[in-house]
Amino acid sequence: MMPDLGKYAFAVIGSYAATALLLVALVALSFWQRARVKRALDEVEARQGKNDG
């Protein structure tokens, strides 16, 4: 099922592994930033709610 990569096997497999690692890191960073921004927005909304009434 896997093609014979010959002398380029390490480079090709390494490239796939690096790409997968970078994609996982980007997704994790996105989730972390989303949580951080959501907390900040909740804090701002809570302060506005207390001031309004």
One Martini backbone bead per residue (centre of mass of N, CA, C, O) as a GRO file, in nm:
protein
   53
    1MET     BB    1   0.057   0.063  -0.020
    2MET     BB    2   0.336   0.171   0.011
    3PRO     BB    3   0.561   0.334  -0.141
    4ASP     BB    4   0.868   0.334  -0.280
    5LEU     BB    5   1.119   0.572  -0.159
    6GLY     BB    6   1.388   0.497  -0.079
    7LYS     BB    7   1.615   0.749  -0.008
    8TYR     BB    8   1.341   0.940   0.068
    9ALA     BB    9   1.188   0.836   0.318
   10PHE     BB   10   1.279   1.019   0.550
   11ALA     BB   11   1.190   1.290   0.423
   12VAL     BB   12   0.891   1.225   0.380
   13ILE     BB   13   0.814   1.132   0.665
   14GLY     BB   14   0.920   1.386   0.807
   15SER     BB   15   0.730   1.584   0.665
   16TYR     BB   16   0.468   1.460   0.764
   17ALA     BB   17   0.528   1.489   1.066
   18ALA     BB   18   0.571   1.796   1.071
   19THR     BB   19   0.293   1.870   0.965
   20ALA     BB   20   0.126   1.736   1.186
   21LEU     BB   21   0.250   1.893   1.421
   22LEU     BB   22   0.172   2.178   1.321
   23LEU     BB   23  -0.133   2.132   1.313
   24VAL     BB   24  -0.170   2.067   1.612
   25ALA     BB   25  -0.050   2.332   1.717
   26LEU     BB   26  -0.258   2.523   1.581
   27VAL     BB   27  -0.509   2.408   1.715
   28ALA     BB   28  -0.420   2.451   2.008
   29LEU     BB   29  -0.378   2.757   1.985
   30SER     BB   30  -0.669   2.826   1.909
   31PHE     BB   31  -0.801   2.718   2.169
   32TRP     BB   32  -0.641   2.895   2.366
   33GLN     BB   33  -0.729   3.171   2.250
   34ARG     BB   34  -1.030   3.131   2.281
   35ALA     BB   35  -1.031   3.109   2.591
   36ARG     BB   36  -0.896   3.382   2.650
   37VAL     BB   37  -1.107   3.564   2.506
   38LYS     BB   38  -1.356   3.465   2.657
   39ARG     BB   39  -1.265   3.559   2.938
   40ALA     BB   40  -1.236   3.859   2.866
   41LEU     BB   41  -1.527   3.901   2.773
   42ASP     BB   42  -1.665   3.817   3.037
   43GLU     BB   43  -1.538   4.042   3.207
   44VAL     BB   44  -1.653   4.282   3.053
   45GLU     BB   45  -1.952   4.203   3.078
   46ALA     BB   46  -1.957   4.207   3.388
   47ARG     BB   47  -1.883   4.504   3.425
   48GLN     BB   48  -2.120   4.620   3.260
   49GLY     BB   49  -2.346   4.494   3.429
   50LYS     BB   50  -2.276   4.645   3.697
   51ASN     BB   51  -2.302   4.941   3.579
   52ASP     BB   52  -2.607   4.921   3.462
   53GLY     BB   53  -2.783   4.782   3.723
   0.00000   0.00000   0.00000
